[in-house]
Amino acid sequence: MKPSATDRIVIRRKRSPAPPHHGGAWKIAYADYMTAMMSFFLIMWILSLIPRDDLTGIAEYFRMPLMTAITGGPNLDTSSSVIPGASPSPIPSKHPVTQPPIDASRGEELRRDTQRLEDLKTDLEALIDTNPVLQEFRPQLLLDMTPDGLRIQIVDRQNRPMFATGRAQVQPYMRDVLRELGPVLNQLPNSITISGHTDALQYASGERLYSNWELSADRANAARQELIAGGMLESKIKQVLGLSSSVSLIKDDPNAAVNRRISIVVLNRQAEDRIDAQNEAGSSDPRFYEALEPAPVAEDTSSLLGPDPDTEPSGTGSPALQGPPAVQ
C-alpha cells in the first residue's frame, strides 16, 4: 500500500558522541618546558662568561653534598653513607674536595688568639683616650679587626701630615705616636706587618725613577725604625710593604689626604701560617735544591791570551795607567 500524503516518514540516525574536552593542561606542560629550556640556555650563557680557572671551583662546589655543606661532615668522594646527598659522587673528579679533620685544640687556640687581639684593641683604645700624646692624634688613629688580625691605621690630615712632603722623613709628632705604640705591640707574641700608602698624585718623573712605590716603601720602613726605637722587638716584623696608591681609603677621591697612611696589622695565627706557607712554597720545587749547589767555575783562559793592555799597563804604557809620578 502506498503511503498517503499525510503520513510522515521519520528517519532516525544514530549520532556519535562528541570527543571529550581535554582542557589546557598541555599548555602548562609546554610552558614548564619552555621555562626549563630558557633557564638552561641562560645558565650556559653565564658559564661561557666565567674564566676557565673559576669553572673548576664551581664544579667542586656542586660535587659537595648538601649534608656536607650544612654539617661539615665527610667530603663527597670519601663518604660511605647511604643517606641521599652523602653517597659517593657518580661524577669522577680530578680534584676531589678534601676537608682537613676538625682539631678541637686548634679551634680553641684560634679562638683564644682572636680574643687576645680583641683585648689588645680594647687596651689600645683606652691608651689613646688617656695618653696625652696619642689623645691629641685620636682622629688620625683608626682601629679595626680584619680577617688578618688587628689593624692600626695612622692617616694624614690636611694640615697635619705624618711625613715631609714627597719624602720619608718622619715628622716629630708622628715619631712620638709610633714610639708610644711600640711597647704596646710587645704585649702579644703575634708578628706584625707594616704597609705604606700614598695618594694618587704622581712625581714629575712618573713611574720611571723615584715614584710613589718607592716612597710608600720608604715610609713603611721609616715607621718600622721608629717602632723599634720606641721599644718594639725587631723580631716581630713579618713584612714591610709599599703599596703606593693601589689601596685607597676613599675610592672616589684618590688624592684625598687620608689615603696617605701607615697601616700596622697585628697578625692572627691563621694569617701568620698563610704567610709562612707562601714563603715556603718554593722549597718543594726540585730546582730549589739545584740552586743551593755551587755554580760550576768557568775555566780561566786569561793566561793563554796574555796580559790585557787596558788593565795591566807595561812600563812604556800611558802615564794615566801607571799611576802618579813618584815624589822626588
Secondary structure, 3 states (H helix, E strand, C coil): CCCCCCCCCCCCCCCCCCCCCCCCHHHHHHHHHHHHHHHHHHHHHHHHHCCHHHHHHHHHHHHCCHHHHHHCCCCCCCCCCCCCCCCCCCCCCCCCCCCCCCCHHHHHHHHHHHHHHHHHHHHHHHHHHHCHHHHHCHHHEEEEEECCEEEEEEECECCECCECCCCCCECHHHHHHHHHHHHHHHHCCCCEEEEEECCCCCCCCCCCCCCHHHHHHHHHHHHHHHHHHCCCCHHHEEEEEECCCCCCCCCCCCCCHHHCEEEEEEECHHHHHHHHHHHHHHHHCHHHHHHHCCCCCCCCCHHHHCCCCCCCCCCCCCHHHHCCCCCC
